[in-house]
Every structure is written in C-alpha cells, then in structure tokens.
C-alpha cells in the first residue's frame, strides 16, 4: 500500500513541474520516452541480483545484446550496478522509461543512459585509475 502511494507521488513529480505562475508544463523527465539509446546503466541492484534475473526483467522491451553486472575483483560480489544493451534504440528508450523506479529483488532500481568513457581518457589526477602507483627504486 505504502509502496504504491510512493510510486504514484514519484510519477506525479516526474510528470509535472510547477512554475512560479502556477501553470503546469511537462518536465524534462517526461521526455525520457523520446530518448533513443541502445545502452542503459542500471544502478541500485541487490548484491544477489543475477544476470538472468535482469535479462528476464528487461527482455519484454526488445532483444538484448548484452547484460553485464559489474563485479568487484577481490570479493567477486556485485557492485550493485549493471549495463544493458539492446539491438534497437527504440527498445532501449522504452526500457528506460518503463523500468526506472521499478523493484527487482526488493530493491528499487534507477535506469539511466549509459555514458561512454574512452580508455585513453584521463582522470583529473592524470592516472587512469584510483589505485596508488608504487615505483620501485
């Protein structure tokens, strides 16, 4: 009951922005349906969500190319986010609109457009990772 009320309120907030003159207009968030993207970034995942579970949740919107949950190298556990790629931009846009704010394995997920980062792009500190560099003498 409480969850459905929260969803209703979030839909209202996503749908309209009230301006100073008390007129309502569609917000930028409602234009998500117009977004065309093949790659999605999904965060807020339970550490126990599998790629199979994600595939089942996102498959109704179109054919999937890849579902990749990012894992921690040391603990071999999910970091709580994933990337999903569709064969068409329309399927990606539909999934973005429909799945943002949905609940998977008891956790509310956030779906956004995946941003590309080139491998040769430098971080502000001039290195490609946050790991300290040790130099041998």
matplotlib code that plots the C-alpha trace (Angstrom):
import matplotlib.pyplot as plt

x = [0.0, 2.7, 4.8, 2.0, 1.4, 5.1, 5.1, 2.0, 3.8, 7.0, 5.0, 3.4, 6.7, 8.2, 5.3, 4.9, 7.0, 5.1, 6.4, 6.1, 3.0, 1.1, 0.9, 2.0, 4.2, 5.8, 9.2, 12.4, 11.9, 8.7, 10.8, 12.5, 10.2, 11.8, 15.3, 16.9, 19.7, 20.9, 22.9, 21.5, 23.1, 21.2, 22.0, 20.5, 20.7, 20.7, 24.0, 22.2, 20.6, 21.8, 22.3, 19.5, 17.1, 18.0, 17.6, 14.1, 13.1, 14.4, 13.7, 10.0, 11.1, 13.2, 16.0, 19.1, 22.6, 24.3, 23.5, 26.6, 26.6, 29.8, 31.6, 34.2, 37.5, 38.5, 35.2, 33.7, 30.5, 28.2, 29.0, 25.2, 25.1, 25.0, 25.0, 22.3, 22.5, 19.6, 19.7, 17.5, 17.4, 13.6, 13.8, 16.3, 14.2, 11.1, 13.0, 14.5, 11.0, 9.3, 12.0, 13.2, 12.0, 10.9, 11.7, 13.9, 14.8, 13.3, 15.5, 14.3, 16.5, 17.5, 17.9, 19.8, 21.5, 25.0, 27.7, 30.7, 34.2, 37.2, 40.0, 42.6, 40.5, 42.5, 41.0, 41.6, 44.7, 46.4, 46.1, 43.6, 42.5, 42.3, 44.8, 48.1, 51.1, 54.2, 57.5, 60.4, 63.8]
y = [0.0, 2.5, 1.5, 2.1, 5.6, 6.4, 5.3, 7.5, 10.5, 9.9, 9.6, 13.0, 14.6, 13.1, 14.3, 17.9, 20.8, 23.7, 27.1, 30.4, 31.4, 28.3, 26.8, 23.3, 22.1, 18.7, 18.4, 17.2, 13.8, 13.1, 13.4, 10.1, 8.3, 10.4, 9.2, 6.8, 4.7, 1.1, 1.1, 1.5, 2.0, 0.3, 1.0, 0.2, -3.5, -6.0, -7.8, -11.0, -10.0, -12.2, -11.5, -14.0, -12.0, -8.7, -10.3, -11.6, -8.1, -6.2, -8.7, -7.7, -4.4, -5.9, -8.2, -7.9, -7.9, -8.0, -7.9, -7.2, -6.9, -5.3, -7.4, -6.5, -8.1, -9.1, -10.1, -11.4, -9.8, -7.5, -3.8, -3.1, -1.8, -3.2, -2.3, -3.5, -3.2, -3.6, -4.3, -1.2, 2.3, 2.2, -0.8, 0.9, 4.0, 2.0, 0.1, 3.3, 4.8, 1.7, 0.2, 3.4, 3.2, -0.5, -3.0, -6.0, -8.4, -6.0, -3.0, 0.0, 0.4, 3.5, 3.3, 5.9, 6.3, 4.6, 7.2, 6.1, 6.6, 6.1, 4.1, 6.8, 9.5, 10.7, 11.3, 14.7, 13.4, 12.2, 8.5, 6.0, 4.6, 5.5, 2.8, 4.3, 3.9, 2.4, 2.9, 0.6, 2.2]
z = [0.0, 1.0, -2.0, -4.4, -2.9, -3.2, -6.9, -7.5, -6.0, -7.9, -11.2, -10.4, -9.6, -12.8, -14.9, -14.0, -12.7, -11.2, -12.2, -10.3, -12.2, -11.1, -14.6, -15.1, -18.0, -18.8, -17.2, -18.9, -17.2, -19.2, -22.4, -21.5, -23.9, -26.7, -25.8, -28.2, -26.8, -27.0, -23.8, -20.4, -17.0, -14.1, -10.5, -7.1, -7.7, -4.9, -4.5, -5.1, -8.5, -11.3, -15.0, -15.6, -13.4, -15.1, -18.5, -17.6, -16.4, -19.4, -22.2, -22.7, -24.3, -27.0, -28.0, -25.7, -26.9, -23.5, -19.8, -17.7, -13.9, -12.7, -10.1, -7.5, -8.5, -4.9, -3.3, -6.5, -5.4, -7.4, -7.1, -7.4, -11.0, -14.5, -18.2, -20.6, -24.3, -26.8, -30.5, -31.2, -29.8, -29.5, -27.2, -25.0, -24.8, -23.9, -21.2, -19.8, -19.4, -18.0, -15.7, -13.9, -10.3, -10.6, -7.9, -8.6, -5.7, -3.2, -4.3, -6.3, -9.4, -11.3, -15.0, -17.0, -20.3, -20.2, -20.8, -22.8, -21.5, -23.7, -22.4, -23.1, -21.2, -18.2, -14.7, -13.1, -11.4, -14.6, -14.0, -15.4, -12.0, -8.4, -7.3, -6.0, -8.2, -6.4, -8.0, -7.4, -6.8]

ax = plt.figure().add_subplot(projection="3d")
ax.plot(x, y, z, "-o")
ax.set_aspect("equal")
plt.show()
